[in-house]
Amino acid sequence: MANFFKKVAQSLKGENPAEEKQAPASQASAEKGMREEDFIMPVDGTVLPLSEVPDPVFAQEMMGPGFAIDPTGDTICSPVDGKVVSVFPTKHAIGLQSSSGVEILIHVGLDTVKLNGEGFDLLVENEQTIRRGEALLKIDVDYIKAHAPSAVTPVIFTNTEKGNIHLLKEGKQTKGTSGIIRVDP
């Protein structure tokens, strides 16, 4: 979990977390998986491969592998059963840990740290147990689009190897849809 927070902090400071020496795979990865039905779409929107995110830190997977959502809905829900492990003071990003140990960062929009919480209404707190589908965050998509470079929302798996992430669906998806992604151990 310490690597997760360190990577995010470095990214927000404009540093390149990929330049740091990596721990051996057995230490860096939780070696936990996630079945297709264990992960649901957290918000209505269009699913994109991470490579299409207009930010090199996310597109080049410096924060970790994953996918992105161009949101049309206004409520970000938990995609997994687990707990909240990090709520950023600016409310633009939430770290989760699934009940199987997979760590997930939901980063709403790009450069949204600069919004200082405007456009975000936090509905959970650190260490809170969460259920798949439970509301985490209300967002003002129009405000974010008007005041940030993009509302595209990366969903990053911070303790999982790139080859273990399988994006199964792209395009328009509805909040609560399963079968979006599979994470192999």
Secondary structure by P-SEA (a helix, b strand, c coil): caaaaaaaaaaaaccccccccccccccccccccccccccccccbbbbbccccccccccccccccccccccccccccccccccccccccccccbbbbbcccbbbbbbbccccccccccccccccccccccccccccccccaaaaaaaccccccccccccccccccccccccccccccccccccccc
